[in-house]
Amino acid sequence: ERLRTRTLRRRGAVAILIALLLPVLLGFLVVTLEGGLSRDTRRKVQNAADAAALAAATELFIHYPAIVDSSFSDAHPSGSGAAAARAAAAANGFPDGGNSSVVVNLPPAGGPFKNKAGYAEVIVTFNQPRYLSRMWGGESISVVARAVSRARWAGTNIGIMVLDAAVKNALIGSGNGNLTVTGGSPGTEGAAVIVNSNNWVAAAA
C-alpha cells in the first residue's frame, strides 16, 4: 500500500511538471516554425525588391539621355519606371495591394543615393499572417526589403572589342595599313584592345 501511494504521488508530480513545461515547449515550437517561415518570406521579399529595382533601372536606362538633361521625370505613380517595378514585384508574388505594398522612389528618398538621378529605390512590404503565434497577438508581422539600382550610359575605355567567343583569328592585323587605337586605358577601367575568344590563336598579325 505504501509503494502504491508513492507511485501515485510520483505520477502526479510528473503530470504537474508536464503541465508547467508544456507552454514553454509549445513556445519553442512556435518560434522554430514561424521563425523559419519568416526567414523564407524575407528572402522572397528581398528577391522581389531586387527584381523590381532592376526593372525600374531598365526604364531609367532607356530614358537616360533625358535624365542627363533633367527633362525626364518619373516621380508620378503612373510613370514607366514605377509601373515596371510594380509589375516585376507582382510577378514575384508581391503585388501592390492586399497583404503587400510596393513603394517606388525615383530617385531614392533615402540612403547614400538620396535624390540622385539615375537611381531607383524599391521598398517591398509583406504583412505575414500569424499562425500558431496568434496566442501572443493577432497583428500580422511586417517583412520589409529594400533595393536600389542604378542605370547610366558610360564609356568602357575599350578601343576595340572582338566578341566572338571561340573563333580562330578573331582579330587579324595584316597589310600595309596603320591602326591607332585611342580612348583605351590599359591597366585602369578598360583596355585598348580586347579579344573575347578562347581559341589559342585568338589574334594574329
C-alpha positions as CSV (number, residue, x, y, z in Angstrom):
1,E,0.0,0.0,0.0
2,R,2.9,2.4,0.8
3,L,4.6,1.6,-2.5
4,R,1.3,2.3,-4.4
5,T,0.9,5.6,-2.7
6,R,4.5,6.7,-3.7
7,T,3.8,5.7,-7.3
8,L,0.6,7.7,-7.4
9,R,2.5,10.7,-5.9
10,R,5.2,10.4,-8.5
11,R,2.7,10.2,-11.3
12,G,1.0,13.3,-10.0
13,A,4.3,15.2,-9.8
14,V,5.2,14.2,-13.4
15,A,1.8,15.4,-14.6
16,I,2.2,18.7,-12.9
17,L,5.7,19.1,-14.4
18,I,4.5,18.4,-17.9
19,A,1.6,20.9,-17.4
20,L,4.1,23.6,-16.3
21,L,6.6,22.9,-19.2
22,L,4.0,22.5,-21.9
23,P,3.7,26.2,-22.6
24,V,7.4,26.6,-22.8
25,L,7.8,23.7,-25.2
26,L,5.0,25.0,-27.3
27,G,6.6,28.4,-27.4
28,F,9.9,26.9,-28.7
29,L,7.9,25.1,-31.3
30,V,6.1,28.3,-32.4
31,V,9.4,30.2,-32.6
32,T,11.1,27.5,-34.6
33,L,8.3,27.0,-37.2
34,E,7.3,30.7,-37.7
35,G,10.9,31.9,-37.4
36,G,11.8,29.6,-40.3
37,L,8.8,30.8,-42.2
38,S,9.7,34.5,-41.6
39,R,13.3,33.9,-42.9
40,D,12.0,32.2,-46.0
41,T,9.5,35.1,-46.6
42,R,12.2,37.6,-46.0
43,R,14.3,36.0,-48.8
44,K,11.4,36.0,-51.2
45,V,10.5,39.7,-50.4
46,Q,14.2,40.7,-51.0
47,N,14.2,38.9,-54.3
48,A,11.1,40.7,-55.4
49,A,12.6,44.1,-54.3
50,D,15.8,43.3,-56.2
51,A,13.9,42.4,-59.4
52,A,11.7,45.4,-59.1
53,A,14.6,47.8,-58.7
54,L,16.3,46.3,-61.8
55,A,13.1,46.7,-63.8
56,A,12.8,50.3,-62.8
57,A,16.5,50.9,-63.7
58,T,15.9,49.4,-67.1
59,E,13.4,52.1,-67.8
60,L,15.8,54.7,-66.5
61,F,18.5,53.3,-68.8
62,I,16.1,53.6,-71.8
63,H,15.4,57.2,-71.0
64,Y,19.0,58.0,-69.8
65,P,19.6,60.9,-72.2
66,A,16.5,62.7,-70.8
67,I,17.8,62.0,-67.3
68,V,21.1,63.7,-68.1
69,D,19.5,66.9,-69.4
70,S,17.0,66.8,-66.5
71,S,13.9,66.6,-68.7
72,F,12.9,63.1,-67.6
73,S,10.5,62.9,-64.6
74,D,9.2,59.5,-63.4
75,A,8.0,60.6,-59.9
76,H,4.4,60.1,-60.7
77,P,3.0,56.6,-59.8
78,S,1.9,56.1,-63.4
79,G,5.4,56.6,-64.7
80,S,7.0,53.8,-66.7
81,G,9.8,53.1,-64.2
82,A,7.3,52.8,-61.3
83,A,5.0,50.7,-63.4
84,A,7.8,48.3,-64.4
85,A,8.9,48.0,-60.8
86,R,5.4,47.1,-59.6
87,A,4.9,44.6,-62.4
88,A,8.2,42.9,-61.5
89,A,7.2,42.7,-57.8
90,A,3.8,41.3,-58.7
91,A,5.4,38.7,-61.0
92,N,7.5,37.6,-58.0
93,G,4.4,37.2,-55.8
94,F,4.1,40.6,-54.1
95,P,1.6,42.8,-55.9
96,D,1.0,46.4,-54.7
97,G,-2.2,45.8,-52.7
98,G,-3.7,43.4,-50.1
99,N,-1.1,41.9,-47.8
100,S,1.8,43.6,-49.6
101,S,2.8,47.0,-50.8
102,V,5.4,48.3,-53.3
103,V,6.9,51.8,-52.9
104,V,9.0,53.1,-55.8
105,N,11.1,56.2,-55.4
106,L,12.8,57.7,-58.5
107,P,15.2,59.0,-57.4
108,P,15.7,57.3,-53.9
109,A,14.1,59.1,-51.0
110,G,16.8,58.0,-48.5
111,G,20.2,56.4,-48.1
112,P,23.5,57.4,-49.7
113,F,21.9,57.9,-53.2
114,K,19.1,60.1,-52.0
115,N,17.8,62.5,-54.7
116,K,20.4,61.2,-57.2
117,A,19.2,61.0,-60.8
118,G,19.6,57.6,-62.5
119,Y,18.9,55.6,-59.3
120,A,15.8,53.6,-58.4
121,E,14.7,52.7,-54.9
122,V,12.1,50.0,-54.3
123,I,10.7,49.1,-50.9
124,V,8.5,45.9,-50.7
125,T,6.5,45.2,-47.5
126,F,4.6,42.0,-46.9
127,N,2.3,41.6,-43.9
128,Q,2.8,38.0,-43.0
129,P,-0.2,36.5,-41.1
130,R,0.4,34.8,-37.8
131,Y,-0.4,31.2,-37.3
132,L,0.4,29.5,-34.1
133,S,1.8,32.7,-32.7
134,R,-1.7,34.2,-32.6
135,M,-1.8,33.2,-29.0
136,W,0.6,36.1,-28.4
137,G,-1.0,38.7,-30.6
138,G,-3.3,38.9,-33.6
139,E,-1.4,41.5,-35.6
140,S,0.5,40.4,-38.7
141,I,4.3,40.5,-38.9
142,S,5.7,43.1,-41.4
143,V,8.5,41.8,-43.5
144,V,10.3,44.7,-45.3
145,A,13.0,44.6,-48.0
146,R,14.7,47.5,-49.9
147,A,16.7,47.5,-53.0
148,V,18.5,50.3,-55.0
149,S,19.7,50.0,-58.6
150,R,21.4,52.4,-61.0
151,A,21.2,53.0,-64.7
152,R,23.6,55.1,-66.8
153,W,25.3,55.3,-70.1
154,A,29.1,55.3,-69.8
155,G,32.1,54.5,-71.8
156,T,34.2,51.4,-71.2
157,N,37.6,52.8,-72.1
158,I,37.9,50.0,-74.6
159,G,39.3,50.9,-78.0
160,I,38.5,47.6,-79.9
161,M,36.4,44.7,-78.6
162,V,36.0,41.5,-80.6
163,L,33.2,39.4,-79.2
164,D,33.4,36.0,-80.9
165,A,34.0,33.6,-78.1
166,A,35.6,30.7,-79.9
167,V,36.7,31.6,-83.4
168,K,40.3,31.3,-84.6
169,N,42.0,34.6,-85.7
170,A,39.1,36.7,-84.3
171,L,41.3,39.7,-84.7
172,I,43.8,39.8,-87.6
173,G,46.2,42.6,-88.3
174,S,47.7,42.3,-91.8
175,G,48.5,44.5,-94.8
176,N,50.4,47.7,-95.0
177,G,48.0,50.0,-93.2
178,N,48.5,51.6,-89.8
179,L,45.9,51.4,-86.9
180,T,46.0,53.8,-84.0
181,V,43.7,53.0,-81.0
182,T,42.6,56.0,-79.0
183,G,40.4,56.0,-75.9
184,G,41.7,52.8,-74.4
185,S,43.1,52.9,-70.9
186,P,45.3,49.8,-70.2
187,G,45.6,48.9,-66.6
188,T,42.7,51.1,-65.4
189,E,39.0,50.5,-66.1
190,G,39.4,49.1,-69.6
191,A,42.0,48.1,-72.1
192,A,43.0,49.3,-75.6
193,V,42.1,46.0,-77.3
194,I,40.0,43.0,-76.0
195,V,39.7,39.8,-78.0
196,N,37.0,37.7,-76.3
197,S,37.9,34.3,-77.8
198,N,39.1,31.2,-76.0
199,N,40.9,29.9,-79.1
200,W,44.7,29.7,-78.7
201,V,45.1,31.7,-81.9
202,A,42.5,34.3,-81.0
203,A,44.5,37.2,-82.6
204,A,47.1,37.1,-85.3
205,A,49.3,39.7,-87.0
